[in-house]
């Protein structure tokens, strides 16, 4: 994010905060629902999930995880993500 122009970096930060706020309110959210709520294309959402997620190959901050539930890709907070939500609430 440090190599991005200031306006682009601010936009990314806004998306990160918006996604975390959604997940702090809801236990699990489908990729489709998050994309629709945030008005993001699938590719944009996937890049955001790589940044915030836990992925051995790509790294990531470890706040989110993706799991399959009833045939749908769902995004959920990890323990680290839940701790972040708790700290944001105080």
N, C-alpha and C positions, 0 to 999 in steps of 0.2 A: 504494500500500500504506500510505502514511502516514495516510490518512483512515480506515482501517479500525480497528475496535476492536482492542485488543491481542490478544485470543484469536483473532480472525479473521486478523489479520496473522501470528500465529505459525503458524496452520494453513496459510496460503498458503506461508510460508517452508518448512514441513515438506514440502509437496507439491513445491515447486521442488527441494529437496534430493533427495527421493526420485526424481523424474523424471531429474535429472542423474545420480544414481548408476546408474540403469538404463542410461542411454545411455553412461555411461563404461565399463560392462562390455560392452555389445553395440554393434556398429557401426551397425546399423539395426534399428529395431523398428517393427512395424506399429501403427497407431492402436488397433486392436482389442486387441492384446496389452498395450499400455501401459494402456489403460483397464481391462482385466481385472485386471492385476497391481496397479494402484493403486486399484481399486474406485471408479472415477470414471465419471459419466455423460459422454456424448460432449460435451455443452455445457460441462461443467466442464473437460474436457481441452482443448477448443478455446480456452477463455479462458486457460488456462495456457500453451498453445502460442503464443498471441498475445503474451503477456508475454515469453517466452523466445526467440521466433523472430525471423526477419528478414522484415519485411513493410513495403514502401515506404509503403503507405497508412496502416498503423496504428502503425508504429514497432516497438518491441520491442528486446530486449537483444542480439539477433544470435547467440545460442548454438546455435540449432537451425534446421534447414531441413526442409521437407517435400517429398518427391519420390514419384513413382509408380514402383513396381517390380513387374513381373509383374502388373499390374492392381490392386495394393494400395497404399494410402497409407502411406508409410514415413516415420518421423522419424529424422533423423540429426543428428549434431553438425556444426557448421561448424568452420572452423579456430579461430575464437575459442572455441568450445565445447570443442574438444579441448585447447586451451591451458588453459582453466579446469580441466578434468579432471586435467591434468598437475600443476597447482598444488595441487589438492585432495589428490593422492596423496602429496605431499611434506610 
